[in-house]
Amino acid sequence: MQFHHHYYYENEKKFQYCDGPPHKKCQNQLGSKNSEIFAFIDESERAQTHYFMGAIVASAPQIKEIATAMDLIMEEFSQSVQVLIPQTEFHGSEMMNGHGVWADVPFRIKIAMFRKVFKAIHVAGARVFVEGIHYAALNPVANKNLHPRERAFSHLFEQINYYGSPQKLLRVIADEHHTAETSRSNLSRYMDQGTYGYKPNRLTGINPDLIFSSSADERMLQASDMVTYIYNRLMTVQESNSKATQAKRDLWDIFDHNPYTPDVGRGRIWPPKPWMHKTPAIGGG
């Protein structure tokens, strides 16, 4: 049996990699002493041309660290921005487009909040993945045979599968959504027949029981929403303001993705454009 797995090593407070035939170290780290790992999933669409699915993969200690940081960030800004309260939900689209309570929050403050949240994710050592489908660029037959959302779902789950193992299954938590039953059906089929991506597999590292929760009650889902939205906007929106263009690029760069190690985090669109692999800011792939 071959292992291809990332586990959270509590003694060093970071993810480690295990690959190759089983040996004592791998078996020990895949055992019950290490923290359970979770993936928080969000999805985002753009103008009937692109579909994105993103995930933040984190251990229980990392989740606590990030959620606590986000609570403190909102509390900090609520003291100077009248419309915000400590319980306000982070929501990428509403923040950047000035909807709801965010209509009266200055752009520079919203960017500062994004930056602090993204840095909290990065400092904690959580892993970030976003898989996008440019379905307007695909042959119509391809879209007919496989819905863009299902294609993005398949690509994303192939990546996060490396963070679970038969010994300790990855738990997936997603925002409450009208597509919940579709997600359950897709996952069940992938586990039976295999995924559709570059490295098809049967997702043996993922717990088949998906959890759906309200983003209003879960900071990690809010964080995943922010990450997925920024990558969507980076890849699909031509800003009229050069400062806005640079701001979203700087935000994504916080994750410092390496194109040579895509299994430790990345952003990717399929099919790729010729210039994509030359642009470090989009994380390779």
C-alpha positions in Angstrom: 0.0 0.0 0.0 1.3 3.5 -0.9 0.6 6.6 1.3 0.2 10.0 -0.2 -1.0 12.0 2.7 -0.6 15.3 4.6 -1.1 15.0 8.4 -1.0 17.6 11.1 1.9 17.0 13.3 0.9 18.5 16.7 4.4 18.5 18.2 5.5 21.0 15.5 2.1 22.6 14.9 2.3 22.2 11.1 1.3 19.8 8.3 3.8 17.1 7.4 3.9 14.9 4.3 3.9 11.1 4.1 4.6 9.3 0.9 5.8 5.8 -0.1 5.4 2.4 1.5 4.1 2.3 5.1 6.7 2.6 7.8 6.6 3.3 11.5 6.7 7.0 11.3 3.9 7.2 8.8 1.8 4.8 10.7 2.3 6.7 14.0 1.4 10.0 12.4 -1.7 8.6 10.7 -2.9 7.2 14.1 -5.3 8.6 16.6 -2.9 10.9 18.5 -3.1 13.7 15.8 -5.8 16.2 15.4 -8.7 15.5 13.0 -8.5 17.6 9.8 -11.4 19.6 8.3 -12.0 21.2 5.0 -14.4 24.2 4.8 -15.9 24.6 1.4 -17.4 27.5 -0.5 -18.5 28.2 -4.1 -18.7 31.2 -6.3 -19.9 31.9 -9.8 -19.2 34.7 -12.3 -21.5 36.0 -15.0 -22.4 32.7 -16.5 -18.8 32.1 -17.5 -16.9 30.7 -14.5 -17.6 28.5 -11.5 -15.2 28.3 -8.5 -15.0 26.0 -5.5 -12.6 26.8 -2.7 -11.5 25.1 0.5 -9.5 25.9 3.6 -8.0 22.8 5.1 -7.1 23.0 8.7 -6.6 20.9 11.9 -8.7 21.6 15.0 -6.0 23.8 16.6 -5.6 25.8 13.4 -9.4 26.3 13.3 -9.4 27.6 16.8 -6.5 30.0 16.0 -8.1 31.4 12.8 -11.6 31.7 14.2 -10.3 33.5 17.3 -8.3 35.9 15.1 -11.4 36.6 13.0 -13.4 37.4 16.1 -10.7 39.8 17.3 -10.5 41.4 13.8 -14.2 42.1 13.7 -14.2 43.4 17.3 -11.3 45.7 16.5 -13.0 47.3 13.5 -16.4 47.5 15.1 -14.9 50.0 17.6 -14.2 52.5 14.8 -16.8 51.6 12.2 -20.3 52.3 13.5 -22.2 49.9 11.3 -20.1 46.9 12.3 -20.7 44.9 15.5 -18.5 42.0 16.8 -21.0 39.4 15.4 -21.0 40.8 11.9 -20.5 38.1 9.3 -17.5 38.4 6.9 -18.8 38.0 3.4 -16.5 38.5 0.4 -19.0 39.6 -2.2 -21.0 41.9 0.1 -17.8 43.4 1.4 -16.2 44.2 -1.9 -19.4 45.3 -3.6 -20.6 47.4 -0.7 -23.9 45.6 0.0 -25.8 45.6 3.2 -23.9 47.0 6.2 -20.8 47.1 4.1 -22.2 50.0 2.0 -20.9 52.5 4.5 -17.5 50.9 5.1 -14.6 52.6 3.3 -12.8 50.5 0.8 -9.4 50.8 2.5 -10.9 49.4 5.7 -12.5 46.4 3.9 -9.2 45.6 2.3 -7.4 45.9 5.6 -9.9 43.4 7.1 -9.4 41.0 4.2 -5.6 41.3 4.7 -5.8 40.5 8.4 -8.0 37.5 7.8 -5.8 36.1 5.1 -2.7 36.6 7.2 -4.4 34.8 10.1 -5.1 31.8 7.8 -1.5 31.8 6.5 0.2 32.3 9.9 -1.9 29.4 11.3 -0.5 27.2 8.5 -3.9 26.2 7.1 -3.9 25.2 3.4 -5.9 27.1 0.7 -7.3 25.6 -2.5 -9.5 27.1 -5.2 -10.5 25.3 -8.4 -12.2 27.2 -11.1 -13.9 26.1 -14.3 -14.0 28.6 -17.2 -17.0 26.9 -18.7 -17.5 29.5 -21.4 -14.2 28.3 -22.9 -15.1 24.7 -22.9 -16.7 22.8 -25.7 -20.5 22.9 -25.2 -20.6 19.2 -25.3 -18.2 19.1 -22.3 -20.6 21.3 -20.3 -23.5 19.2 -21.3 -21.8 16.0 -20.2 -20.5 17.4 -16.9 -22.0 20.5 -15.2 -19.3 23.1 -14.4 -20.1 23.0 -10.7 -19.7 19.2 -10.7 -16.4 19.6 -12.5 -15.1 22.1 -10.0 -16.3 19.9 -7.2 -14.4 16.9 -8.6 -11.2 18.9 -9.1 -11.3 20.3 -5.6 -12.0 17.1 -3.8 -9.1 15.4 -5.6 -6.8 17.9 -4.0 -8.2 17.9 -0.4 -8.4 14.1 -0.5 -4.6 14.1 0.3 -5.4 15.5 3.7 -7.4 12.5 4.8 -6.6 8.8 5.1 -8.5 5.6 5.7 -7.1 5.8 9.2 -8.3 9.4 9.8 -10.9 10.6 7.3 -11.1 14.3 6.4 -14.3 16.0 7.5 -15.9 18.3 5.0 -18.0 21.2 6.1 -19.9 23.3 3.6 -22.3 26.3 3.7 -26.0 25.5 3.8 -27.0 25.6 0.2 -29.7 24.5 -2.2 -27.1 22.1 -3.8 -26.5 20.1 -0.6 -28.2 17.0 -1.9 -26.4 17.3 -5.2 -23.1 17.5 -3.3 -23.9 14.3 -1.4 -24.9 12.5 -4.6 -21.7 13.6 -6.4 -19.5 12.5 -3.5 -21.2 9.1 -3.3 -20.7 8.6 -7.0 -17.0 9.7 -6.9 -16.4 7.2 -4.1 -17.9 4.5 -6.2 -16.7 5.4 -9.7 -13.8 7.8 -9.2 -13.4 11.6 -9.9 -13.0 13.3 -13.3 -9.9 15.3 -12.8 -6.2 15.0 -13.7 -5.6 12.4 -11.0 -8.9 10.5 -10.7 -9.4 8.6 -7.5 -12.2 7.3 -5.2 -11.6 9.8 -2.4 -10.7 7.2 0.2 -9.4 9.9 2.5 -12.8 11.8 2.8 -15.6 11.2 5.3 -18.7 10.4 3.2 -21.0 12.3 5.6 -20.8 15.9 4.4 -21.7 18.5 7.1 -23.7 21.6 6.1 -23.8 24.6 8.4 -24.8 28.2 8.4 -21.9 30.6 7.5 -23.4 33.1 9.9 -22.4 30.8 12.7 -19.0 29.5 11.4 -16.0 31.8 10.9 -14.1 29.2 8.9 -16.9 29.1 6.3 -16.7 32.9 6.2 -13.0 32.7 5.7 -13.5 30.2 2.8 -16.0 32.5 1.3 -13.6 35.4 1.3 -10.7 33.3 -0.2 -12.9 31.9 -3.0 -14.4 35.2 -3.8 -11.0 37.0 -4.1 -9.6 34.4 -6.4 -12.8 34.6 -8.5 -12.5 38.3 -8.7 -8.7 38.2 -9.4 -9.2 35.8 -12.3 -12.4 37.2 -13.9 -12.9 41.0 -13.2 -11.0 43.7 -14.9 -11.0 46.5 -12.3 -11.4 50.1 -13.4 -9.1 51.2 -10.6 -5.4 50.1 -10.6 -5.3 50.2 -6.8 -8.2 47.7 -6.6 -6.3 45.4 -9.1 -3.2 45.5 -7.0 -5.1 45.1 -3.8 -6.7 41.8 -4.8 -3.4 40.5 -6.2 -1.6 41.4 -3.0 -4.3 39.6 -1.0 -3.9 36.3 -2.9 -0.1 36.6 -2.7 -0.3 36.3 1.1 -0.7 32.6 0.7 2.6 32.3 -1.1 1.6 29.3 -3.2 4.4 27.4 -5.0 3.6 26.2 -8.5 5.9 23.2 -7.9 4.0 21.9 -4.9 0.3 22.3 -5.9 -0.8 19.7 -3.3 0.0 22.2 -0.5 -2.3 24.8 -1.8 -3.1 26.6 -5.1 -5.5 28.4 -7.2 -6.3 27.1 -10.7 -8.7 27.5 -13.6 -9.5 24.9 -16.1 -8.9 25.1 -19.0 -5.8 27.2 -18.3 -4.9 30.3 -20.3 -1.4 30.4 -21.8 -0.2 33.0 -19.4 -1.4 31.5 -16.2 1.6 29.3 -15.4 3.8 32.4 -15.6 1.9 34.4 -13.0 3.0 33.6 -9.5 0.1 35.5 -8.0 -2.4 32.9 -9.0 -0.6 30.1 -7.3 0.5 27.9 -10.1 -1.3 25.0 -11.6 
